[in-house]
């Protein structure tokens, strides 16, 4: 792993970030590693980094990273990333931090958006629904 990190392998940074963030509870270090992988255009890392930023209340930065997946044109890439992340985190305890719940409430779309229907999304509610799935691992 060290050799991969020394060679700036984005997958190594992503894996190390997940371990640090979710397993060892070193969230700042883990977030930095995941961010490094996202900056190298590793798709799952980009999605994960965006979700973590959004859940930590960094809305503009998280939205900017999520836009790298071009979800406004087509949600396929974001959904594929979500499925891979859900699979890779299966069995890992993902804490629901209080700031995640507060950030989710702050992103809640207007009632006309069918916020409970995860299959029916628009630009207004897409990010909220992605956060909802991530926080509650729906």
C-alpha positions in Angstrom: 0.0 0.0 0.0 2.8 2.4 0.9 4.4 2.0 -2.5 1.1 2.7 -4.2 0.6 5.8 -2.1 4.1 6.9 -2.8 3.3 6.7 -6.6 0.1 8.7 -6.1 -2.2 5.8 -7.0 -5.7 7.2 -6.7 -7.2 3.8 -5.8 -4.8 3.4 -2.9 -5.7 6.8 -1.6 -9.4 6.0 -1.9 -9.0 2.6 0.0 -6.8 4.2 2.7 -9.3 7.0 3.0 -12.2 4.6 3.5 -10.3 2.7 6.1 -9.3 5.9 8.0 -12.7 7.5 7.8 -15.0 4.6 8.5 -13.0 1.9 10.2 -10.4 3.8 12.3 -12.6 6.9 12.8 -9.9 9.3 11.7 -12.3 11.3 9.7 -10.1 14.3 8.8 -7.2 12.1 7.6 -9.6 9.8 5.8 -11.4 12.7 4.1 -8.0 14.1 2.9 -7.1 10.8 1.3 -10.5 10.4 -0.4 -10.2 14.0 -1.6 -6.8 13.2 -3.1 -8.3 10.3 -5.0 -11.3 12.5 -6.1 -8.9 15.1 -7.4 -7.3 12.4 -9.5 -10.7 11.7 -11.1 -11.3 8.3 -9.4 -15.1 8.2 -9.9 -16.2 6.4 -6.6 -13.9 8.7 -4.6 -15.4 11.7 -6.3 -18.9 10.5 -5.3 -17.8 9.6 -1.8 -15.9 12.9 -1.3 -18.9 14.9 -2.6 -21.3 13.1 -0.2 -19.0 13.5 2.8 -18.5 17.2 2.0 -22.3 17.7 1.6 -23.0 15.8 4.8 -20.5 17.9 6.7 -22.2 21.1 5.6 -19.8 22.1 2.8 -22.6 22.4 0.2 -20.9 24.4 -2.5 -17.7 22.3 -2.5 -19.7 19.0 -2.3 -22.0 20.1 -5.1 -19.0 21.0 -7.3 -17.4 17.6 -6.8 -20.7 15.8 -7.5 -21.0 17.9 -10.8 -17.8 16.2 -12.0 -20.0 13.1 -12.4 -22.2 15.1 -14.8 -25.3 14.1 -13.0 -27.3 17.0 -14.4 -27.0 15.5 -17.9 -27.4 11.9 -16.8 -27.6 10.3 -13.4 -26.2 7.0 -14.5 -22.6 7.6 -13.4 -23.7 8.9 -9.9 -26.0 5.9 -9.5 -23.3 3.4 -10.5 -20.9 5.0 -8.0 -23.6 4.8 -5.3 -24.1 1.1 -5.9 -20.4 0.4 -5.8 -20.0 2.4 -2.6 -22.9 0.7 -1.0 -21.4 -2.7 -1.8 -17.9 -1.7 -0.6 -19.2 -0.3 2.7 -21.5 -3.3 3.3 -20.7 -4.6 6.8 -18.9 -1.4 7.8 -20.6 0.7 10.5 -21.2 4.1 9.0 -21.9 6.5 11.8 -24.8 9.0 11.4 -23.2 12.0 12.7 -25.4 14.8 14.0 -23.9 17.2 11.4 -25.0 14.8 8.6 -28.7 15.0 9.8 -28.5 18.8 10.1 -27.0 19.1 6.6 -29.7 16.8 5.2 -32.4 19.0 6.7 -30.8 22.1 5.3 -30.9 20.5 1.8 -34.5 19.3 1.9 -36.3 20.3 -1.3 -39.7 21.9 -1.5 -42.6 19.5 -1.0 -43.5 19.5 -4.7 -40.3 17.4 -5.3 -41.7 14.1 -4.0 -38.8 13.8 -1.5 -39.8 10.3 -0.4 -39.8 8.9 -4.0 -36.1 8.0 -4.6 -36.8 7.0 -8.2 -38.3 10.4 -9.1 -35.7 13.1 -9.1 -35.1 16.5 -10.6 -32.2 18.9 -10.3 -33.7 20.4 -7.1 -34.0 17.2 -5.2 -31.2 15.0 -6.7 -28.5 16.0 -4.2 -30.9 15.7 -1.3 -31.9 12.2 -2.3 -28.3 11.1 -2.8 -27.5 12.4 0.7 -30.5 10.6 2.1 -29.4 7.3 0.5 -25.8 7.8 1.7 -26.7 8.7 5.3 -29.2 5.9 5.8 -27.6 3.5 3.4 -30.9 2.9 1.7 
